C-alpha cells in the first residue's frame, strides 16, 4: 500500500531587518527551522540621507547586503527626523502592503526590551500579524559569542557616546572587542550602546565589500528636548 505524507505549510514571514548582527543571527535561527519561511526583509531608511535609520548605513551597502542574503528587500522611506506619527504611518502602509501579499508573520531581532516587544505586538495585532522573536530572553553574552563562532562578521557603525568612546566605532565584533567593553554595556548592545553592520556569515552567499570612511560625531534631540550624542563610522561601498 502506498503511504501518503502531509507536509506542513510554512508560515509566510517578513523580517524587520536592521542590517546588524542581532537581525542576522535571528534570521539564521529562523532558517534552521521548518515552520517559518522568511520571504522579505523590511528596513526603515532615512530618505533624506539615503541611510538606514539609526545605524546610519548607506543604502548602497544595504542593497548588496540584502542581495547576498538572497531574500527580497522592501524599505520604509522616512523623513530626516520622523515623528512617531510619521514612523507609524510609514509602518502601517508597509504592513498593509505585506498583508495583501499574504504575509502572516513578522520576525524581530529584539532580545529583552519588554516595552518594545509589547509595542510591536500591539501595532501588528489589528492586522492579524503573528510576531516571532527568535533571540528572546537568551543570554546576550552567549549570543554574541555564538555569532562569532558561527562565522558571522560585523562592524560597529554607531555607538552611544554616553556609553562608549570613539575608539569603539568602526570595530569588528570579536573577542578583543567584547573583552574591552566597559562594565554595564550589554555584549549585544541591546540597550542601544552600539549598532552594527553584518557583512558576512552563513546566511550570505558572499561577503559584502566595503571600506571604512571617516568617524563622525552627531547630536540629536530626544524626548524632553534632551540631547544625545553618537559616534558614527561611515562605511563606503567597495563592491
Backbone as CSV, one residue per row, in Angstrom:
resi,resn,N_x,N_y,N_z,CA_x,CA_y,CA_z,C_x,C_y,C_z
1,UNK,0.847,-1.205,0.000,0.000,0.000,0.000,0.876,1.247,0.000
2,UNK,0.531,2.191,-0.826,1.306,3.432,-0.929,1.038,4.335,0.275
3,UNK,2.117,4.851,0.865,1.983,5.741,2.023,1.978,7.193,1.578
4,UNK,1.061,7.993,2.105,0.999,9.427,1.776,1.465,10.234,2.976
5,UNK,2.206,11.280,2.706,2.696,12.160,3.755,2.119,13.557,3.555
6,UNK,1.714,14.182,4.644,1.216,15.559,4.591,2.276,16.467,5.196
7,UNK,2.810,17.364,4.385,3.854,18.264,4.853,3.240,19.593,5.290
8,UNK,3.641,20.110,6.438,3.073,21.385,6.916,3.443,22.542,6.002
9,UNK,2.521,23.472,5.848,2.787,24.668,5.055,3.563,25.657,5.915
10,UNK,4.670,26.156,5.417,5.468,27.105,6.183,4.743,28.447,6.295
11,UNK,4.968,29.117,7.412,4.338,30.412,7.655,5.080,31.494,6.875
12,UNK,4.351,32.221,6.040,4.957,33.275,5.213,5.327,34.456,6.107
13,UNK,6.612,34.722,6.218,7.144,35.640,7.228,7.988,36.737,6.594
14,UNK,7.866,37.948,7.135,8.817,39.003,6.772,9.645,39.346,8.000
15,UNK,10.868,39.786,7.763,11.793,40.080,8.858,12.072,41.580,8.909
16,UNK,11.946,42.153,10.101,12.259,43.572,10.288,13.782,43.709,10.356
17,UNK,14.364,44.040,9.233,15.804,43.943,9.007,16.518,45.253,9.315
18,UNK,17.400,45.227,10.325,18.141,46.428,10.718,19.488,46.535,10.024
19,UNK,19.954,45.430,9.439,21.276,45.279,8.796,22.360,44.869,9.779
20,UNK,22.009,44.690,11.065,23.003,44.400,12.088,23.089,42.940,12.493
21,UNK,23.934,42.704,13.490,24.282,41.342,13.891,23.119,40.576,14.532
22,UNK,22.319,41.216,15.386,21.221,40.506,16.039,20.191,40.058,15.011
23,UNK,19.896,40.927,14.049,18.966,40.556,12.988,19.519,39.379,12.191
24,UNK,20.817,39.415,11.907,21.440,38.340,11.122,21.365,37.007,11.860
25,UNK,21.651,37.020,13.161,21.615,35.785,13.931,20.182,35.266,14.066
26,UNK,19.236,36.171,14.290,17.830,35.765,14.392,17.345,35.160,13.077
27,UNK,17.737,35.754,11.948,17.367,35.217,10.646,17.973,33.826,10.455
28,UNK,19.219,33.664,10.858,19.883,32.359,10.780,19.088,31.306,11.559
29,UNK,18.666,31.644,12.772,17.877,30.712,13.577,16.592,30.312,12.854
30,UNK,15.907,31.304,12.281,14.652,31.009,11.592,14.875,30.099,10.390
31,UNK,15.997,30.291,9.714,16.280,29.482,8.532,16.629,28.037,8.888
32,UNK,16.925,27.791,10.148,17.204,26.420,10.587,15.917,25.681,10.946
33,UNK,14.804,26.412,11.052,13.529,25.815,11.428,12.725,25.426,10.189
34,UNK,11.745,24.578,10.391,10.894,24.135,9.282,9.554,24.858,9.264
35,UNK,9.307,25.704,10.272,7.988,26.314,10.415,7.837,27.638,9.667
36,UNK,8.919,28.430,9.610,8.826,29.778,9.041,9.586,29.877,7.715
37,UNK,8.977,30.596,6.781,9.627,30.858,5.501,9.783,32.369,5.353
38,UNK,10.996,32.888,5.587,11.236,34.328,5.502,11.392,34.715,4.041
39,UNK,10.448,35.521,3.548,10.405,35.869,2.133,10.611,37.354,1.866
40,UNK,10.811,38.142,2.923,11.015,39.585,2.709,11.801,40.161,3.880
41,UNK,12.692,41.110,3.576,13.412,41.870,4.596,12.903,43.304,4.540
42,UNK,12.424,43.818,5.669,11.831,45.157,5.736,12.745,46.076,6.535
43,UNK,13.171,47.189,5.910,14.140,48.096,6.538,13.665,49.533,6.472
44,UNK,13.787,50.258,7.582,13.470,51.692,7.615,14.685,52.478,7.133
45,UNK,14.447,53.400,6.194,15.532,54.174,5.594,15.214,55.667,5.691
46,UNK,16.218,56.441,6.079,16.110,57.900,6.055,16.294,58.339,4.606
47,UNK,15.208,58.770,3.970,15.276,59.060,2.537,16.024,60.352,2.222
48,UNK,16.196,61.217,3.222,16.946,62.455,3.005,18.440,62.146,2.885
49,UNK,18.951,61.327,3.797,20.378,60.986,3.793,20.667,59.665,3.093
50,UNK,19.620,58.954,2.673,19.784,57.686,1.967,20.536,56.667,2.817
51,UNK,20.156,56.589,4.085,20.830,55.701,5.027,19.818,54.956,5.890
52,UNK,20.227,53.788,6.378,19.388,53.001,7.273,19.161,53.785,8.565
53,UNK,17.929,53.865,9.004,17.591,54.607,10.218,18.382,54.084,11.412
54,UNK,18.820,54.992,12.262,19.609,54.706,13.474,21.029,54.239,13.160
55,UNK,21.183,53.262,12.292,22.516,52.721,12.029,23.370,53.666,11.193
56,UNK,22.732,54.482,10.346,23.485,55.397,9.510,24.183,54.712,8.344
57,UNK,23.807,53.481,8.046,24.437,52.731,6.954,23.920,53.226,5.612
58,UNK,24.833,53.423,4.667,24.434,53.880,3.341,23.537,52.847,2.648
59,UNK,22.564,53.353,1.886,21.673,52.455,1.154,22.461,51.578,0.179
60,UNK,23.539,52.139,-0.410,24.280,51.357,-1.395,25.115,50.242,-0.770
61,UNK,25.066,50.102,0.565,25.605,48.911,1.224,24.478,47.979,1.666
62,UNK,23.323,48.557,1.995,22.160,47.738,2.320,21.756,46.878,1.123
63,UNK,21.792,47.458,-0.072,21.351,46.749,-1.277,22.189,45.493,-1.545
64,UNK,23.545,45.588,-1.584,24.316,44.350,-1.793,24.240,43.382,-0.620
65,UNK,24.025,43.904,0.589,23.862,43.014,1.733,22.624,42.136,1.551
66,UNK,21.508,42.775,1.207,20.255,42.040,1.001,20.402,41.070,-0.174
67,UNK,21.086,41.499,-1.227,21.295,40.634,-2.394,22.113,39.407,-2.019
68,UNK,23.135,39.579,-1.170,23.980,38.457,-0.756,23.222,37.473,0.130
69,UNK,22.216,37.968,0.842,21.377,37.090,1.662,20.397,36.323,0.783
70,UNK,19.967,36.955,-0.306,19.105,36.266,-1.260,17.623,36.325,-0.948
71,UNK,17.228,37.291,-0.115,15.808,37.492,0.198,15.428,38.896,-0.263
72,UNK,14.354,39.067,-1.019,13.972,40.401,-1.490,13.788,41.388,-0.333
73,UNK,14.172,42.633,-0.575,14.048,43.669,0.447,13.005,44.717,0.091
74,UNK,12.391,45.280,1.124,11.450,46.395,0.993,11.859,47.457,2.000
75,UNK,11.748,48.729,1.628,12.122,49.802,2.552,10.910,50.645,2.935
76,UNK,10.981,51.180,4.149,10.045,52.203,4.607,10.799,53.518,4.516
77,UNK,10.372,54.406,3.649,11.067,55.666,3.413,10.579,56.721,4.405
78,UNK,11.495,57.201,5.247,11.148,58.146,6.312,11.821,59.496,6.095
79,UNK,11.210,60.588,6.602,11.843,61.906,6.517,13.055,61.991,7.439
80,UNK,13.739,63.133,7.420,15.004,63.274,8.149,14.861,62.999,9.646
81,UNK,13.907,63.627,10.294,13.663,63.391,11.713,12.183,63.075,11.893
82,UNK,11.797,61.839,11.618,10.373,61.486,11.649,9.791,61.535,13.054
83,UNK,8.582,62.032,13.141,7.841,61.965,14.396,7.340,60.541,14.563
84,UNK,6.860,60.223,15.737,6.302,58.886,15.968,5.109,58.649,15.045
85,UNK,4.326,59.709,14.811,3.168,59.572,13.921,3.612,59.247,12.497
86,UNK,4.681,59.902,12.033,5.180,59.647,10.676,5.755,58.241,10.563
87,UNK,6.453,57.812,11.615,7.008,56.456,11.599,5.884,55.418,11.562
88,UNK,4.882,55.611,12.402,3.790,54.648,12.462,2.994,54.627,11.158
89,UNK,2.864,55.795,10.521,2.152,55.838,9.241,2.925,55.063,8.172
90,UNK,4.246,55.255,8.129,5.064,54.523,7.168,5.012,53.027,7.399
91,UNK,5.060,52.638,8.676,4.981,51.222,9.017,3.616,50.646,8.645
92,UNK,2.578,51.424,8.881,1.225,50.957,8.568,1.079,50.681,7.067
93,UNK,1.572,51.588,6.227,1.489,51.386,4.780,2.239,50.126,4.366
94,UNK,3.417,49.921,4.973,4.225,48.751,4.630,3.522,47.463,5.043
95,UNK,2.967,47.448,6.252,2.291,46.243,6.756,1.048,45.934,5.923
96,UNK,0.315,46.970,5.555,-0.877,46.750,4.732,-0.506,46.120,3.388
97,UNK,0.605,46.589,2.805,1.060,46.022,1.529,1.501,44.572,1.706
98,UNK,2.209,44.277,2.791,2.655,42.909,3.052,1.468,41.990,3.336
99,UNK,0.473,42.516,4.006,-0.734,41.734,4.287,-1.423,41.349,2.979
100,UNK,-1.460,42.280,2.028,-2.067,41.975,0.727,-1.286,40.883,-0.001
101,UNK,-0.007,40.762,0.307,0.825,39.715,-0.300,0.780,38.413,0.494
102,UNK,-0.144,38.345,1.452,-0.400,37.128,2.226,0.651,36.815,3.287
103,UNK,1.421,37.809,3.719,2.332,37.601,4.845,1.501,37.554,6.120
104,UNK,1.817,36.612,6.999,1.045,36.452,8.223,1.901,36.507,9.486
105,UNK,3.204,36.713,9.331,4.098,36.704,10.493,5.214,37.723,10.298
106,UNK,5.592,38.381,11.383,6.696,39.342,11.378,7.748,38.887,12.381
107,UNK,9.008,38.883,11.979,10.101,38.458,12.851,10.967,39.645,13.241
108,UNK,11.512,39.590,14.465,12.326,40.680,15.007,13.571,40.108,15.693
109,UNK,14.598,40.934,15.784,15.837,40.527,16.438,15.960,41.019,17.868
110,UNK,14.875,41.505,18.463,14.918,42.001,19.844,15.228,40.866,20.814
111,UNK,15.857,41.234,21.959,16.289,40.216,22.912,15.574,40.320,24.252
112,UNK,15.543,41.526,24.851,14.892,41.585,26.169,14.174,42.893,26.481
113,UNK,13.943,43.751,25.519,13.251,45.009,25.780,11.729,44.777,25.745
114,UNK,11.162,44.581,26.927,9.749,44.223,27.059,8.818,45.270,26.446
115,UNK,9.088,46.559,26.730,8.223,47.622,26.224,8.203,47.638,24.699
116,UNK,9.376,47.425,24.090,9.458,47.433,22.632,8.703,46.247,22.039
117,UNK,8.853,45.087,22.659,8.127,43.918,22.162,6.619,44.131,22.244
118,UNK,6.162,44.650,23.388,4.730,44.895,23.562,4.214,45.887,22.526
119,UNK,5.000,46.939,22.276,4.609,47.951,21.287,4.495,47.322,19.906
120,UNK,5.469,46.486,19.527,5.434,45.830,18.213,4.201,44.926,18.098
121,UNK,3.938,44.158,19.135,2.791,43.243,19.103,1.482,44.016,18.997
122,UNK,1.373,45.107,19.741,0.150,45.907,19.696,-0.054,46.569,18.337
123,UNK,1.041,46.979,17.697,0.946,47.610,16.383,0.464,46.627,15.319
124,UNK,0.855,45.375,15.436,0.552,44.387,14.398,-0.718,43.585,14.660
125,UNK,-1.164,43.579,15.911,-2.357,42.796,16.260,-3.577,43.124,15.403
126,UNK,-3.875,44.418,15.113,-5.073,44.719,14.304,-5.019,44.120,12.902
127,UNK,-3.825,43.784,12.416,-3.685,43.220,11.076,-3.668,41.687,11.100
128,UNK,-3.752,41.115,12.283,-3.700,39.669,12.382,-2.323,39.108,12.078
129,UNK,-1.287,39.934,12.263,0.088,39.513,12.005,0.681,38.902,13.272
130,UNK,1.104,37.670,13.187,1.790,36.996,14.290,3.198,37.568,14.425
131,UNK,3.758,37.591,15.634,5.128,38.054,15.820,5.996,36.923,16.361
132,UNK,7.271,36.930,15.939,8.211,35.919,16.399,9.523,36.609,16.750
133,UNK,10.104,36.229,17.893,11.344,36.820,18.400,12.343,35.688,18.683
134,UNK,13.119,35.264,17.688,13.989,34.086,17.844,15.053,34.211,18.929
135,UNK,15.451,35.447,19.280,16.511,35.631,20.280,15.968,35.946,21.670
136,UNK,14.658,35.917,21.830,14.041,36.465,23.036,14.547,35.808,24.316
137,UNK,14.998,36.672,25.237,15.456,36.306,26.578,16.638,35.337,26.600
138,UNK,17.358,35.265,25.511,18.580,34.461,25.515,19.714,35.287,26.130
139,UNK,20.688,34.631,26.689,21.833,35.285,27.311,22.635,36.033,26.241
140,UNK,22.752,37.356,26.390,23.387,38.149,25.332,24.884,37.854,25.180
141,UNK,25.532,37.492,26.274,26.953,37.137,26.179,27.124,35.859,25.366
142,UNK,26.256,34.892,25.600,26.311,33.642,24.842,25.922,33.874,23.382
143,UNK,24.938,34.754,23.152,24.503,35.034,21.789,25.632,35.604,20.942
144,UNK,26.320,36.621,21.464,27.355,37.262,20.659,28.547,36.332,20.454
145,UNK,28.825,35.476,21.428,29.902,34.502,21.256,29.525,33.463,20.204
146,UNK,28.242,33.070,20.177,27.796,32.147,19.143,27.842,32.803,17.773
147,UNK,27.485,34.078,17.713,27.551,34.844,16.470,28.954,34.753,15.873
148,UNK,29.957,34.978,16.697,31.351,34.913,16.236,31.724,33.475,15.867
149,UNK,31.336,32.517,16.697,31.687,31.111,16.462,31.109,30.589,15.156
150,UNK,29.920,31.034,14.795,29.266,30.574,13.569,29.923,31.141,12.307
151,UNK,30.816,32.108,12.474,31.499,32.693,11.319,30.898,33.979,10.809
152,UNK,29.943,34.540,11.566,29.414,35.855,11.195,30.481,36.916,11.409
153,UNK,30.399,37.983,10.604,31.299,39.114,10.777,30.491,40.403,10.734
154,UNK,30.769,41.281,11.695,30.049,42.547,11.779,30.995,43.628,12.274
155,UNK,30.678,44.864,11.913,31.478,46.019,12.318,30.550,47.048,12.949
156,UNK,31.017,47.719,13.994,30.194,48.743,14.632,30.124,49.978,13.737
157,UNK,28.923,50.489,13.523,28.731,51.671,12.679,28.233,52.864,13.478
158,UNK,27.758,52.611,14.717,27.232,53.688,15.553,27.383,53.289,17.005
159,UNK,27.874,54.200,17.848,27.946,53.939,19.284,27.397,55.146,20.039
160,UNK,26.780,54.866,21.161,26.245,55.902,22.042,27.414,56.537,22.782
161,UNK,27.654,57.815,22.540,28.809,58.499,23.128,28.723,58.597,24.645
162,UNK,27.527,58.404,25.202,27.385,58.413,26.660,27.838,57.092,27.281
163,UNK,27.958,56.052,26.455,28.331,54.727,26.958,29.701,54.269,26.473
164,UNK,30.072,54.687,25.247,31.317,54.234,24.629,32.026,55.402,23.951
165,UNK,33.345,55.394,23.985,34.082,56.471,23.308,34.289,56.131,21.837
166,UNK,34.892,57.055,21.105,35.021,56.937,19.651,35.854,55.737,19.219
167,UNK,36.682,55.195,20.114,37.526,54.064,19.738,36.718,52.793,19.467
168,UNK,35.459,52.762,19.918,34.643,51.561,19.752,33.856,51.553,18.444
169,UNK,33.818,52.657,17.717,33.097,52.677,16.450,34.071,52.325,15.329
170,UNK,33.576,51.569,14.352,34.453,51.096,13.278,35.262,49.879,13.680
171,UNK,34.797,49.169,14.720,35.491,47.976,15.226,34.764,46.709,14.802
172,UNK,35.526,45.670,14.475,34.961,44.361,14.194,34.529,43.718,15.510
173,UNK,33.384,43.068,15.499,32.907,42.355,16.684,33.704,41.053,16.811
174,UNK,34.614,41.025,17.764,35.422,39.829,18.011,35.710,39.727,19.507
175,UNK,36.528,38.770,19.883,36.823,38.561,21.299,37.478,39.784,21.928
176,UNK,38.349,40.457,21.205,39.003,41.651,21.740,37.995,42.755,22.018
177,UNK,37.079,42.965,21.072,36.048,43.988,21.243,35.214,43.690,22.486
178,UNK,34.784,42.447,22.624,33.924,42.068,23.747,34.654,42.200,25.076
179,UNK,35.935,41.854,25.091,36.726,41.939,26.318,36.929,43.384,26.764
180,UNK,36.960,44.310,25.823,37.242,45.707,26.146,35.992,46.527,26.462
181,UNK,34.808,45.937,26.303,33.589,46.687,26.612,33.562,47.077,28.090
182,UNK,33.215,48.322,28.402,33.138,48.749,29.805,32.052,47.997,30.569
183,UNK,32.219,47.934,31.864,31.210,47.310,32.724,29.865,48.037,32.543
184,UNK,28.803,47.265,32.451,27.474,47.844,32.303,26.994,47.958,30.868
185,UNK,27.887,47.715,29.898,27.492,47.743,28.489,27.090,46.331,28.072
186,UNK,25.895,46.193,27.521,25.424,44.876,27.119,26.277,44.336,25.972
187,UNK,26.660,43.053,26.015,27.520,42.485,24.970,26.915,42.534,23.566
188,UNK,25.570,42.585,23.493,24.906,42.705,22.197,24.474,44.147,21.895
189,UNK,24.764,45.064,22.819,24.323,46.446,22.625,22.815,46.571,22.630
190,UNK,22.138,45.698,23.376,20.684,45.643,23.343,20.030,46.895,23.916
191,UNK,20.760,47.644,24.734,20.225,48.900,25.274,20.566,50.102,24.391
192,UNK,21.002,49.831,23.173,21.329,50.909,22.245,22.749,51.415,22.357
193,UNK,23.624,50.688,23.079,25.006,51.134,23.259,25.779,51.175,21.942
194,UNK,25.476,50.228,21.054,26.132,50.242,19.739,25.272,49.519,18.725
195,UNK,25.469,49.872,17.446,24.777,49.240,16.328,25.817,48.762,15.323
196,UNK,25.464,47.728,14.562,26.449,47.099,13.689,25.941,46.905,12.265
197,UNK,26.888,46.612,11.380,26.607,46.190,10.008,27.188,44.796,9.858
198,UNK,26.330,43.822,9.570,26.780,42.441,9.380,27.102,42.250,7.895
199,UNK,28.318,41.820,7.602,28.737,41.763,6.202,29.150,40.375,5.719
200,UNK,29.132,39.387,6.592,29.493,38.040,6.157,28.970,37.027,7.177
201,UNK,28.856,35.782,6.745,28.388,34.734,7.647,27.606,33.675,6.904
202,UNK,27.069,32.710,7.630,26.400,31.568,6.996,25.119,31.886,6.240
203,UNK,24.535,33.062,6.422,23.336,33.425,5.653,23.687,34.153,4.365
204,UNK,24.988,34.421,4.127,25.432,35.190,2.965,26.010,34.275,1.888
205,UNK,25.722,34.601,0.627,26.334,33.871,-0.487,27.774,34.330,-0.718
206,UNK,28.076,35.567,-0.290,29.429,36.108,-0.388,29.536,37.306,0.548
207,UNK,30.766,37.663,0.969,30.911,38.843,1.837,30.519,40.126,1.100
208,UNK,30.059,41.118,1.855,29.754,42.438,1.301,31.015,43.287,1.399
209,UNK,31.487,43.773,0.269,32.740,44.529,0.235,32.508,45.986,0.625
210,UNK,33.362,46.507,1.488,33.251,47.907,1.910,34.613,48.405,2.384
211,UNK,34.717,49.711,2.508,35.909,50.339,3.085,35.453,51.275,4.196
212,UNK,36.281,51.430,5.215,35.942,52.347,6.307,36.232,53.788,5.906
213,UNK,35.250,54.653,6.176,35.425,56.076,5.932,35.706,56.812,7.234
214,UNK,35.283,58.060,7.315,35.590,58.872,8.478,34.660,58.594,9.651
215,UNK,35.123,58.956,10.843,34.296,58.906,12.040,33.641,60.278,12.215
216,UNK,32.365,60.258,12.558,31.588,61.494,12.662,30.819,61.491,13.981
217,UNK,30.813,62.637,14.669,30.025,62.781,15.900,28.788,63.619,15.600
218,UNK,27.621,63.120,16.015,26.373,63.847,15.791,25.544,63.856,17.067
219,UNK,24.766,64.932,17.233,23.864,65.036,18.372,22.428,65.143,17.884
220,UNK,21.532,64.550,18.669,20.112,64.538,18.312,19.281,64.933,19.521
221,UNK,18.170,65.610,19.244,17.227,65.978,20.294,16.252,64.830,20.514
222,UNK,16.099,64.427,21.766,15.184,63.351,22.103,14.001,63.855,22.895
223,UNK,13.262,62.961,23.519,12.110,63.361,24.356,12.543,64.330,25.455
224,UNK,11.715,65.324,25.714,12.034,66.312,26.730,13.159,67.239,26.313
225,UNK,13.414,67.291,24.984,14.458,68.166,24.444,15.855,67.771,24.939
226,UNK,16.004,66.516,25.356,17.285,66.024,25.826,18.190,65.703,24.639
227,UNK,19.450,66.140,24.711,20.401,65.913,23.631,21.203,64.635,23.873
228,UNK,21.295,63.813,22.844,22.092,62.589,22.911,23.141,62.621,21.813
229,UNK,24.347,62.180,22.131,25.439,62.191,21.157,25.800,60.785,20.711
230,UNK,26.189,60.648,19.427,26.556,59.349,18.872,27.771,59.496,17.959
231,UNK,28.638,58.491,17.997,29.732,58.384,17.045,29.327,57.434,15.933
232,UNK,29.562,57.855,14.694,29.283,57.022,13.517,30.583,56.750,12.769
233,UNK,30.684,55.566,12.185,31.761,55.260,11.258,31.120,55.086,9.883
234,UNK,31.469,55.960,8.952,30.882,55.896,7.612,31.546,54.761,6.825
235,UNK,30.729,53.859,6.314,31.237,52.758,5.503,30.967,53.044,4.027
236,UNK,31.977,52.804,3.202,31.892,53.107,1.777,31.784,51.814,0.991
237,UNK,30.812,51.761,0.065,30.653,50.576,-0.768,31.893,50.356,-1.603
238,UNK,32.391,49.124,-1.596,33.655,48.813,-2.278,33.456,47.619,-3.204
239,UNK,32.208,47.409,-3.622,31.898,46.252,-4.440,31.755,46.600,-5.916
